[in-house]
Amino acid sequence: MNAFRFENVAHAWIWLILVGVGICVLFRTYRGIFRRSERRLTWWLMGLRAAGLLAIVLALAKPTWTRTTEIIDPGRLAVVLDDSLSMSLPDATGRSRYARATDAVAGLRDAIEQAGEAPQLEVDLFNVNGAPVPTDPPVEPRGERTDLVRAVSQAAARLRSKPLIGLVLVTDGMDNTGRGDLLALADSPAPIYALGFQEDPEAARLDLAVESVQAPKRAIVHNDIKVAVLIEKSAGPAVEARVALKRGREEMVAENIPMPEGEAKQVVNLVFAPAHAGSFVYTASVATSAGERLLANNARHFPLQVDPDPIRVLYLEGFLRHEYKFLRNRLEDDPDVSLVSVVRRANPQRAPAPGAGQLVTPDRLEDLDVLVLGDMEADYLAETEYQAVVDWLDAGHGLLVMGGYQSFGPEGLRNTPLADVLPVVFQDQQPFQSEDPFVLELTEAGRRHPIFEMSGDRVKDTALWSASPHLLGSSVVKRAKPGAEVLAVNPNFVADQRPAPVVAVHRYGAGHAMVLTIDTTWRWSRLTRILGQSDTLFARFWSQTIRWLAGRDVQADRPLIAVSTDRPDYEVGKPVRIDVKRQPQPENDLAVAEVSVVLTNEAGESTPVETRAGSMDPDRFTGTYYPPAGGRYEVAATLTAAGRPLANQTTEFLVHGSELELADTRTNRAQLKAIAELTGGLYFDVADAAALAGAVDRRDRRTPLVRRTEFWNSPVLFVVFLAAITVEWLIRRRNHLT
């Protein structure tokens, strides 16, 4: 629709009168000039003046050109395609539900495009999460759950600015969110049409499934563990099934079991010994050569923490004292320590010695990693036992001698073969014991030693030890032997012109020997707990001491990089925190080494994970990953410098997901029909998808668009007015026409 009009001309007759009056006045004025001058130029001047005035009149009348067009926004049909795992199952025709669903969507699109009817209609495709599918649907369904309400609401929300005429659900109808009903769909902004599947009359065909897996959370390497796998069979003939345990693609153990005809359940106990320590995800699976309709439920994953062999410790104590009680409890609570403790409860003055060969023999020592000797006199063990300890230590084990009135006294261990292998020289005269309380003070060697490491920050660790509870005296030794390291001293007592050694260590042969002259470390635990605080200092000190003696925590043996996750298993979509730690060594400065992390799923697809260094600890890197699907994931961390790999470590975690989706694999036509009836839509089988195109109420949205062109403020009118008036005035002045 086009129109030209003067917008300021409300009453045309007024404008005509004014124009007429103006013409009369102009004519009379120039006629008078003509009579006086009798020159015909006067009339040309009047024309110029009239043209200028006419331009002003046109501007005041506000002339405009209006063109009205119509914008047509075609109607939108939102199609939600269920791409969850249950759609991978076959329907009554033997084809997968997903294959038939994608064919139905393609057929619906073709039917709408070929109809050629007006108004126009466009199809927008969404997945089961309500996210748009920009091109063709995915090749395989991988959704971990079906939430029909969320799918519809998300699709509708994405088209809220468009003329939505309907939504189409292409699904098997099984919503596994736990909702009792789908009344929330009654608020749909458009009718919901449904394309569903007929019930499979052979739905009770053979299907094997791993119903559950019962396994310990932790195990010890090279030790047998039992995993109970519950296998379920739904109908079908008798078959032989193979039940297996795998770590990644490596099969650990398997067993063939017979399954009777019809429905059946059977628990299969599989026993295996993990060959490697670490955090792993194992898979329990079942398979048969008889052929199944559903393979997605044939496996279950479970996490397993495999610990190294426990550190075998023998603790011999001559007296029942506080230090024995607290230390024994600490070591018994340590999951990495296997403790055997022996304490003499009888009066040593009345009881005979334990007897040669009764406690420490070469055969018994062979099964130990660490020997701890408490407060005892020399004859607590026989000479042959002490010599057996010396030989055992030389072979690469750990010996700890603790302070006490007897062990460091004149009748103590100075009179045994151990005096030659310990890192200190015994005091040869009084005093043998200092009774004054003191706070343990670390030496420079102690600040570097793993026994005293608490936070990884030496400044913080030194301050922590300086604020530790007082110790009630210590045994006195003369000095440390050449080559031994003094890790801590008693600053309040001077021996041999130096602060008395409290903790001293050295290597003897292939083993570690350590002397601890104090017997009141229990105060680090008891006093802090009385104050309502954690006894971390006591626990960490003793755990790290035992590990160092056993050779489990030697800094030089640490890998340059360590990777871990905050949990062994997660839910789909929940954050997985990945922690990577650079572990520099004296000969390896890792300050410029770069950390990279790659995550790989069960399908072999790799995803890089961005990590960032911590502000407080530049050697610690963290990253977050949100797993989109269930299954086993492997995390590989690599340390590189100047483009050259230095070290790599891997770990695993498990994501639970598909169990709920495949818990009920039926179709639900009744639910889809109820949804369609509730919202004013219709239900069709997927085979009749083309018929849906004719049932949709086609309509579009038409919006008028008005374009106005205004001429009143046009530069042309202003130029005409200015030119006509100026030229007329100049000519009249030049010709003296007034």
Sequence and secondary structure as in RCSB ss.txt:
>XXXX:A:sequence
MNAFRFENVAHAWIWLILVGVGICVLFRTYRGIFRRSERRLTWWLMGLRAAGLLAIVLALAKPTWTRTTEIIDPG
RLAVVLDDSLSMSLPDATGRSRYARATDAVAGLRDAIEQAGEAPQLEVDLFNVNGAPVPTDPPVEPRGERTDLVR
AVSQAAARLRSKPLIGLVLVTDGMDNTGRGDLLALADSPAPIYALGFQEDPEAARLDLAVESVQAPKRAIVHNDI
KVAVLIEKSAGPAVEARVALKRGREEMVAENIPMPEGEAKQVVNLVFAPAHAGSFVYTASVATSAGERLLANNAR
HFPLQVDPDPIRVLYLEGFLRHEYKFLRNRLEDDPDVSLVSVVRRANPQRAPAPGAGQLVTPDRLEDLDVLVLGD
MEADYLAETEYQAVVDWLDAGHGLLVMGGYQSFGPEGLRNTPLADVLPVVFQDQQPFQSEDPFVLELTEAGRRHP
IFEMSGDRVKDTALWSASPHLLGSSVVKRAKPGAEVLAVNPNFVADQRPAPVVAVHRYGAGHAMVLTIDTTWRWS
RLTRILGQSDTLFARFWSQTIRWLAGRDVQADRPLIAVSTDRPDYEVGKPVRIDVKRQPQPENDLAVAEVSVVLT
NEAGESTPVETRAGSMDPDRFTGTYYPPAGGRYEVAATLTAAGRPLANQTTEFLVHGSELELADTRTNRAQLKAI
AELTGGLYFDVADAAALAGAVDRRDRRTPLVRRTEFWNSPVLFVVFLAAITVEWLIRRRNHLT
>XXXX:A:secstr
 EEEEETT S HHHHHHHHHHHHHHHHHHHHHHHHHH  THHHHHHHHHHHHHHHHHHHHH EEEEEEEEEEE E
EEEEEE  BGGGGSB TTSSBHHHHHHHHHHHHHHHHHHH  SS EEEEEE TTS B  SS  SS  BS   HHH
HHHHHHHHTTTS EEEEEEES     S  S  GGGGG SS EEEEE    TTTTS  EEEEEEE  SEEETTS E
EEEEEEEE SSS EEEEEEEEETTEEEEEEEEEE SSSEEEEEEEEE  SS EEEEEEEEEE TT  S  TTSEE
EEEEEEE   EEEEEEESS  HHHHHHHHHHHH TTEEEEEEE  S TTTS    TTSS  HHHHHT SEEEE S
  GGGS HHHHHHHHHHHHTT EEEEE  TTTTSTTSGGGSGGGGTSSEEE  SS  EEEEEE  EE HHHHHSG
GG SSS HHHHHHHHHTS  EEEEE EEEE TT EEEEEEEEEEETTEEEEEEEEEEETTEEEEEE  S TTHHH
HHHHHTT   HHHHHHHHHHHHHHHTSS GGGS SEEEEES SEEETTS EEEEEEE  BTTB  TT EEEEEEE
 TT  EEEE  EE SS TTEEEEEE  SS EEEEEEEEEEETTEEEEEEEEEEEEE HHHHTS     HHHHHHH
HHHHT  EEEGGGHHHHHHHS    EEEEEEEEEE TT HHHHHHHHHHHHHHHHHHHHTT  
